[in-house]
Amino acid sequence: MRIVVVTTSYPAGSEDPSGHFVRSSAQALARGGADVHVIAAGGSLLSPPSQDGGLTVHRAGGGALFAWPGAAARALESPLRLLSVAPFAAGVLERLRALGPVDRAVAHWIVPCAWPLLLAGSRAPLEACAHGADVRLLLRAPRALRAAVVGALLRRGARFAFAARALRDALASSLAPEQARALVDASRVEPPAIALPPVAERARLLRRELLRGPGERLAVVACRLITTKRVELAIEAARAVGPGLRLVVIGDGPERAALERLARRGDGAQGSSPGGGGAVGAEVRFTGALPRREALAWIAAADVLLHPSSHEAAPTVIREARALGVPVIACDAGDVTAWARSDDGIVVTAGTRDSLAAALRTIPSRRSERAPALAPSS
């Protein structure tokens, strides 16, 4: 069976965190015996296909918009980047033409990835995977346009896979009743696959290097540093907890400078923490963007992952932390509260500094030699 996967987000290398769940999902198809071709944003039509763990990857352009730290942030920084949507769609169509007939098509993100597959005229079964940003974009679109997009896919016989029930329910509730019922009937809820490399030894080393005193605890935030992630709440909560808690912020983005200033305001005369690496005080450290394996090692080393975002449906980083055996403190968003009902390792709080700080105080410290033994994948 030949399967084509179209996506705006796909890792440029093994340590690139962008779109790693798309890769994991595609590799799961390949392990089932399929010949899987991924058409991804970035590069150009002149870029030759590359091999990636059993997948053939074709680049279709559009990298001016579809790149770190995300299309929304890049468009806000330079609205002209929105013009890259058309070259990307044209690139996908050209790659599809060159690829020839396929037996199944998968679009990661309803918009813009499903549209080239519709325009290509293939009658292969089509699945549109919704991850969050695409649904939020549809919800902000005029009602008639939203109905037209969903209607075109339903008439094509497309099936839908939503990363979170909250996404499906939000989109369905914005449609006319008949179309909403058709959408629900054609959909399933299934978070995308994730795969984790072994990071236990590195996690133990990080704990030994950072935590020196008895009872010290390590909290980690791992995300793009953009406003909707609300990292300032994590910093303020860590300051409220006081001595004995170290906070490491992993990631980069347009809000980093403001977040570093916020962290420094609480440093007083304590000076810089030992070890450098972007430290901005004795209790808060910014690492910048890290290779995925190193970021996962920091998460595995932590006593708790903080996730104050209010705009995500099925946060991959929460699922990764739980797979690594790390407790999570999160705010109510998407399906997180539903996950917490069946997983007592997830604590959901109100989105305030005081509620996050109160939850942080309940998280015990692990001894440094007891970093979790991690499986290579999940």
N, C-alpha and C positions, 0 to 999 in steps of 0.2 A: 504493500500500500504506500502510495506517495502522498505526503501531507505537507501543505504549505502553512507556515505561521507568519503572520504579518504583525509587526510591532514597532512602536516608536521608541521603545526602551530596551536595549540589549547591551550586555557588558562588552567593553572593548577588549578586555583581557580577563584572566582568571581572578584577579584581585579587584576588579572594578565592581562596586556594589550595585551599579545601575542595572535594573532589570534582571537581576540574578534569578528571581522567581520565574521569569519567562523562560530563561534557559533551563531551569530545573524541570518545568512543565514540559518543554520540548524534548528534553532528554528522556523523560519518562515515556513519551511516545516512541522515541527511538529504541528504548530498551524493549518495547513491545514488538519490535520487528519492523517498524515503519521506516521508510526513507523520508527523513524530515528535512525540509528546506525552510530556513528562516530568512524572511525579507525584513531588514531592520533599517531604521533611520541611521544617518551618518555616512561618511565616505561619499562615494559618487558612483554613477553607473559605470565609470571606468575602473572601479575597484574590482579585482577578480574575486570570485567566491573563495571563502576560506573554510577550513574544517575546524570544528570545535566540539570535541567530545562526542563524536558520532553524528553531529549536525553539520549541514552545509549552510553557511551564512552568506547572504547576498546583501550588500549595502545599496540603499536607494536614495541617498541624499537627504536633505532636510535637517542636517545637523546644526544649522544656525538657530533653529528653534528647539528641536528635540534633543536636548543635551542637559547636563548638570547646570544648575540645580533644579531643573524642571521647566517645562514649556511655559507655565504660568509666570514664573519668576523671570524667565528670559524675555517673555513678551512684555512684561511690565517694565523691564529695564530698557528695551528697545522694541517698540510696537512694530517696526518694519520687519522684524523677524517673523511675524505672522504670515508674511508673504511666502515663507518656506513651505507652507502646507501644500500649495499647488505643485511645486517641484517634487516634493515627497510623494504625493499621490501619483504623479506622472511616472516617477521612478519605480514605484511599486507596480504600476501597470506594465511598464517595459520589462521588469523582472519576471512578472507573471507570463507575459507573452513568450519570453525566451525559455522559461521553464517548461511550458507546455501543459498538457492535461494533468490534473491532480485528482486524487480520490477523496480528499477532505481538505477544508480550509478552516483555519483558526485565526481570528482577529483578536489580539490583546488590546483592549480599549475600543469601545463601540465607535467612538469618533476619536481620531480620523481613520482608524485602521480598517473598519468594515467596509467603508465606501469604495475603495479601489477594488475590493473583491466583488462588490455588487456591480460596479461598472465593467469589470472584466467579462461578465456574461457567463461565467462558469456555472454549471449546474451541480457541482460537487457540494455535498453537505457542508453547511457553513455554521460555525459556532462563534459567537461574539462574547468575549470575556470582559466583564466590567470590573474595574479595580477601584474606582472612586472618583478620580478627577474627571473622567468621561461622564459619569452620571451627574456630577455637580455642574459640569458645563451644560448638559442637556436641561437640567432644572433651571438654569439661568436663561436659557434660550426662550424665545416666544413660544407660547403653547402650540401654535400651529406648526412651527418648525419641529418641535419636539415630537409631536404626533406623526409628522411626515417621516422622520428618521426611523422611529420605532415601527411605523406601519410598513415602510419599504422593506425592512428586515423581516418582519412577520410574513409579508406576502412572498418573500423569497424562500420561506420555510426555515429561516435561521433558528437555531437554538441559542439560548443565553446561559452563560455561567457567571453568577455574581459572586464576588469575593466575600460578600456579607449580606445577610438577610436585610439589614437596614438599607442597603443600597437598592435592592429589588423593591422593597416596600415603598421607599421614597419615590422611585421612578414610577411605579405602578399607581401610586396615589395622585400623581400629577397628570394622569391620562384619563380619558373618558372611560366609563366603567367597562364597556365591551372590549376596548383595546387593552385595558389593564388586566382583565381576565385572560385574554389571549397571551399577554406577556408572561403572566405567572404560569400558565399552562406550558409555555415553551421554555421555561427556565428551571435551573437548579441553583442551589447555593453551595459553593465549594471553594474554600480558600485555595490559592495556588500552591503548588508544591514548593517546598524549600529543601535545600541540601546543605549540610553543615560539615566543614572540614574539621579534622581533629585539632583542638586548640588547648587541651588540658594542661600540657606542660608549660606553654607560654602563659596561660592564666595564672598558674601557681607562681611563676617568676614575677609577674607584674604585682601580685599581692605582696610578695616578700620585699620587692623594691619600694613599694609605696607606703605600706602600712607598717609602722615601726612600734607604736605603743600598744599596750594591752587594751582590748576592747574597741580599737579603732575600726571604723566601718567605711566601706567604699560604695558610693552610689554613682551610677553611670547614666548619662543621657546620650543617645546615639540617634542623630537625625540631621537633615538639612537645617541650617540655621536661617529659617524664614519665619515670618510673624505667626503663621498658623500653628507652628510647633510649640509656641509659648514657653520657650526655654527659660525665659526670665522668671517664670513661676518656680522652676526647679532651683534656680540660683537663690532666689529669695527664701525658699523653703529650707534649703541647706544652711543658709545664714541663720535662719531662725532656730534651727536645731542646735547650732553652736559647735564648740570644740568636739573633736572625736569623730567627725564625719568628713570624709573627703569626697568631693564631687568632681568627676571627670566628664567633660563635655566633648563628645566625639562628633566631628563633622565640620562643615564650613558652609558659608553662605553670606548673603548680604547683611544679615543681622549680627554677624560676629563682632564687629567693632563695638556696637552698642552693648552687646552682652558682656564683652570684656570690660567695658567701662563700668557697667553695673557691678560686676564681680569685684573690681578694684575699689569701688566705693566702700566696700566692707572690709578691706584689707587693713586699713589703718597703718600702723607702723610695723606690721608683721614681716614685710619684705616679701621677696619672691620665694616660692617653694623650691627645695633642692631638686636638681635633676633637669631644670630647664624644660625643653620640649614644649614651649608655649605656655608655661605656667604663668598664672596671673595672681598668685597669692598662695597662702599656706593651705587653703582649703578648696580652692577651685582651680582646675587645670583645663585648658583648652588644647586639644591635640591637633586640631585641624582635621582635614579629610585623611583617612587611613585606608590602606588596603583592606579588603573585606576580611581576610583571615585575622589581621591584627585587631580590627574593630570587634570581631566576634570574641577574640581572646580577652579584650577588656570587659566585654559583657559577661563572659564566663567567670572572670575574676571578681565581679562585683557581688556585694551583699544584696543589692537591689538595683533593678532598672527603673528609672523614672521616665514616665511617658505622659507629659502634660498636654499633648496635642488634643484639640477638640474637633479636628476636621478629617479624621481617618476612619475608614469603615472596618478594615481588617488588618491592623498594623502588623506588617511582617516582623518588625523588630520585637514585638511582644511574643509572637510565636517562636522566634529564635531564642529569646531569653528563657522561655519556659522549656523549650527542648534542651537547653543547657542546664536546666535545674535552678535557674535564678528567679527569685520572686520579683514581682512587678507591681509598682504603684502607678496607676493610670487614672485619667479622667474619663468620664462617660462620653463615649464617641462610638458610633457605628455599632458593631457587635461585641464590643469589649465587655459591657455589663453582662451580656448573655454568656460570654466565655467564663466570667468570674463566678457565675452560678454553679458551674461544674468544675471549677478549678480554684481551690482555696489559696493557690499561689499568686493569684491576681487580686489586688485590692483596688477597688474603684472609689475615688474620692471626688468631692466637689472641686471645681477648678479654681481654688484659692490657695494662697501661700500657706495660710494656717492649717487648712485641711491636709495639704501635702506634708507639711512639717509634722503634724500629729501622726500621720501614717508612718513617716520615716522613723519616728521615735520608737515604733513598735517592732522594727526590723532588727533582729539580733545580729551580732557579728559572727562570722564564721572564722575559725582559726585558719591561718594562712595555708597550713598543710592540707586543709580539707577542701581545696578547690574541687569542683565536681569532676568525675570521670566522664568524659564526653564521648558519645558515639560519633563516628565519622559522618553520618548522614541521618536524615529523618524523612 
